[in-house]
């Protein structure tokens, strides 16, 4: 996504290759799990840009009927809850099936996740496992 230009309707007649590649990749999936940070109580600009490209033209909106789960992590007390609320609103307007509930992680200790990316905290590992199981069940149900 980081090599796509900002959405510009003037580019629609000849979309950049990075955009065409992104659309192909999203179109080839049954479901998407979005893991995001929260920026200023909202979604990162890079993610919003990708959603905008994928929603155009409306007749070929890649988000419509796509099953989506979202999560994120933050050092703040409410994790990425407010940003996820905003993302849920954006994706709902696009016609996506967004997994209900909130799933975010607050970094309580610096060693919660190792430098290798291993979740060291057993309760967090169980929480993430439950999230993945619920997402898999939703994909199966709506698949």
Secondary structure per residue as TSV (DSSP state, phi and psi in degrees):
chain	resnum	aa	ss	phi	psi
A	1	X	-	360.0	-25.3
A	2	X	T	-73.1	-8.9
A	3	X	T	-102.4	7.2
A	4	X	S	-86.6	138.6
A	5	X	-	-71.0	164.2
A	6	X	-	-60.4	144.6
A	7	X	-	-56.8	135.1
A	8	X	-	-149.7	115.8
A	9	X	G	-56.7	-26.0
A	10	X	G	-66.1	-19.7
A	11	X	G	-87.7	-5.4
A	12	X	G	-57.2	-42.2
A	13	X	G	-60.5	-29.1
A	14	X	G	-141.6	78.1
A	15	X	-	-60.5	143.4
A	16	X	-	-61.4	151.1
A	17	X	H	-57.2	-38.0
A	18	X	H	-60.0	-37.6
A	19	X	H	-70.9	-45.0
A	20	X	H	-60.1	-41.0
A	21	X	H	-63.0	-46.3
A	22	X	H	-59.3	-45.9
A	23	X	H	-62.9	-41.9
A	24	X	H	-59.9	-45.5
A	25	X	H	-65.0	-43.3
A	26	X	H	-67.6	-41.7
A	27	X	H	-62.9	-26.4
A	28	X	T	-85.8	8.6
A	29	X	-	-111.3	154.6
A	30	X	S	-89.2	-29.5
A	31	X	E	-152.9	160.0
A	32	X	E	-137.2	135.2
A	33	X	E	-109.3	117.7
A	34	X	E	-99.0	120.4
A	35	X	E	-112.3	119.2
A	36	X	-	-139.8	152.7
A	37	X	-	-82.8	170.0
A	38	X	-	-108.2	125.6
A	39	X	B	-114.6	116.7
A	40	X	T	50.7	45.3
A	41	X	T	64.8	26.5
A	42	X	B	-148.6	-167.0
A	43	X	-	-90.6	151.6
A	44	X	-	-62.8	146.0
A	45	X	H	-57.3	-36.4
A	46	X	H	-60.7	-42.5
A	47	X	H	-68.2	-45.0
A	48	X	H	-60.1	-39.8
A	49	X	H	-61.9	-43.4
A	50	X	H	-63.1	-40.9
A	51	X	H	-62.9	-42.5
A	52	X	H	-61.4	-46.8
A	53	X	H	-60.6	-42.2
A	54	X	H	-71.0	-18.4
A	55	X	T	-88.8	-5.2
A	56	X	-	-116.7	148.4
A	57	X	S	-65.3	155.6
A	58	X	G	-52.2	-34.1
A	59	X	G	-68.1	-18.9
A	60	X	G	-120.5	31.8
A	61	X	-	-60.6	113.6
A	62	X	T	-74.9	-11.7
A	63	X	T	-86.2	-22.8
A	64	X	T	-60.9	128.2
A	65	X	T	66.0	11.5
A	66	X	-	-83.7	138.2
A	67	X	E	-86.0	126.3
A	68	X	E	-133.4	135.9
A	69	X	E	-116.3	153.6
A	70	X	E	-137.6	147.6
A	71	X	E	-156.9	173.4
A	72	X	E	-174.5	173.3
A	73	X	E	-135.8	151.9
A	74	X	E	-158.5	153.3
A	75	X	S	-76.8	-13.7
A	76	X	S	-75.7	161.2
A	77	X	T	-64.8	-27.8
A	78	X	T	-106.8	18.4
A	79	X	T	54.2	-133.8
A	80	X	T	-106.8	25.9
A	81	X	H	-57.6	-43.8
A	82	X	H	-71.5	-41.0
A	83	X	H	-62.9	-39.7
A	84	X	H	-65.9	-35.5
A	85	X	H	-60.4	-43.8
A	86	X	H	-65.3	-44.4
A	87	X	H	-61.8	-41.0
A	88	X	H	-59.3	-42.4
A	89	X	H	-62.8	-45.5
A	90	X	H	-62.5	-47.7
A	91	X	H	-70.4	-33.8
A	92	X	H	-62.6	-40.2
A	93	X	H	-62.7	-29.9
A	94	X	T	-80.5	-6.9
A	95	X	T	88.8	16.9
A	96	X	-	-79.1	154.8
A	97	X	E	-94.5	104.9
A	98	X	E	-98.3	128.8
A	99	X	-	-56.9	129.8
A	100	X	S	-70.4	161.2
A	101	X	S	92.4	171.5
A	102	X	-	-113.4	137.8
A	103	X	-	-137.0	107.5
A	104	X	E	-147.3	158.7
A	105	X	E	-121.0	130.8
A	106	X	E	-99.2	123.8
A	107	X	-	-71.2	106.0
A	108	X	-	-88.4	-35.4
A	109	X	S	-134.5	149.4
A	110	X	T	-66.0	-21.5
A	111	X	T	-100.2	16.6
A	112	X	S	-61.9	-37.8
A	113	X	B	-125.8	130.3
A	114	X	-	-72.1	167.2
A	115	X	T	-62.5	-21.8
A	116	X	T	-86.3	-2.6
A	117	X	S	90.3	11.9
A	118	X	-	-86.5	130.7
A	119	X	B	-77.0	110.0
A	120	X	-	-84.6	-27.0
A	121	X	-	-81.0	117.8
A	122	X	H	-61.1	-37.5
A	123	X	H	-69.1	-36.5
A	124	X	H	-69.5	-41.2
A	125	X	H	-59.5	-42.8
A	126	X	H	-65.5	-40.3
A	127	X	H	-61.3	-46.3
A	128	X	H	-66.2	-38.9
A	129	X	H	-62.4	-41.1
A	130	X	H	-64.6	-42.5
A	131	X	H	-57.5	-47.8
A	132	X	H	-63.1	-40.2
A	133	X	H	-66.2	-41.4
A	134	X	H	-64.6	-38.9
A	135	X	H	-65.2	-45.0
A	136	X	H	-60.2	-41.5
A	137	X	H	-65.1	-39.3
A	138	X	H	-65.4	-43.1
A	139	X	H	-59.0	-45.7
A	140	X	H	-61.2	-45.1
A	141	X	H	-64.7	-42.0
A	142	X	H	-93.7	-10.9
A	143	X	-	-61.7	360.0
